C-alpha cells in the first residue's frame, strides 16, 4: 500500500539526498523545511500530519552548529529535543513511524578506542551532544514507533560541509594544518539517505524499531580525511600537516574517538555499507562534474 512520507529539514544535506533517493518511488514524499513547516510548533506539526495522512516522518532537521550551540543552548534544545517530541507525538496519533537522525556526539566524553555500540552509555560533553541525546530520550518517552540513526562526520554535494571546505582550502592554500588526534568515520549523506529509503521502500521499519549506528566503513582522523580529499581532487600543491586539537581552541570538547559499530544495522537490515574512501571519491566526482 502506498505510504505518505513527510521529510523535515529537506533543504539540508540529508534532506536533499533524500530527494534524490526517493525520486522514483511510488510512495508519496512531502518535502518540507522551516518555510513550509515549523517543527517547533506542535499544532502546526499535528495539522501537517493529519491533513496529509502521514504514515512515516523522516526528521532530517537539527541544530548542528556545534560551537554556536554553547551560547545558544535554549534554541538548540528546542530544535534538537522538543521538536522531535512534537514529531513523535503527531505521528504516534496515526500509529505511524518516526525515523530520526542523531549523532556520535552523544559519546563526546567516552574514552578508549573501541567502536561505539548502541548499548554503550551516552556521555556528551557539549550542548549539541546533550540536546541531541535529549531528543533521543524524548522520542523514547513518547512511546512512538521509532528508528533512530546515529551518524557522524556527514558530508555531501549540498550545503556547507568539511569536504567542500577542504576542497577549497587545499586548492587555494600552500599549507594547511588539520587535527590528527580526533578519529571517526566520514559519512556520505547519500549513503545514509539510501539506507533510510531502503527501510521505507521495502517496509523494513515494521518490527525493527530502535537505535542504530550508521556511518561509512573504516576509520580515519580529520588529517587523514583531508589528505584523501586533496589527493582525490588533485590538489597536490597544498602541504597538509597534522596538528593537535589544542591548536584550534574550541568551546566544545569534541569526541576523540567516535567510530560507530554498525553491526546491528548490517545484521538487522541485511545491507552492506560502503567504505569511506569509495564514497568520498563518488562525492568529489559529482562535485567536479557539477562545476563543469
BELTA-V191798 format. One line per field, one symbol per residue. ss: DSSP state (h for helix, s for strand, l for the rest). psi: psi as a letter, one per 30 degrees, with the letter a starting at -180 (. if undefined). burial: 1 if it has 24 or more other ideal C-beta (glycine too) atoms within 12 Angstrom, else 0. Layout:
ss=???
psi=???
burial=???
This chain:
ss=lllsssssllllhhhhhhhhhllllllssssllllllllllhhhhhhhhhhllllssssllllllllhhhhlhhhhhhhhhhhhhhhhhhhhhlllssssssshhhhllllllllsllllllllllhhhhhhhhhhhhhhhhllsssssssllssllllllhhhhhhhhhhhllssssslllssllsshhhhhhhhhhhhhllllllllsssslllsllsshhhhhhhhhhhhlllllssssslhhhlllllllllsllsllhhhhhhhlllllshhhhhhhhhhhhhhhhl
psi=kkljkkklhfgaeeeeeeeeegfgkfljkjklafefkjffjeeeeeeeeefghkekkjjgkljgjeeffegheeeeeeefeeeeeeeeeefeeggakkjkkalfffgeglllhkkklffkkkilfleeeeeeeeeeeeeeffgljkkkkkakhklafkakleeeeeeeefffkfkkkkkfgkkakkjjfeeeeeeeeeeeeghffjgglakkkjlllaklleeeeeeeeeeefgiffkjkkklleffikkfkjlkejhkkjgeeeeeeghklklkeeeeeeeeeeeeeeff.
burial=0011111111011111111111000010111110001111010011011001011111111111010010001001111111111111111111011111111111111100001101010101111111111111111101011111111111111110111101101100000101100111111111111111111110011001111111111111111111111101101001010000000000011111111111011001101011011011011101100000
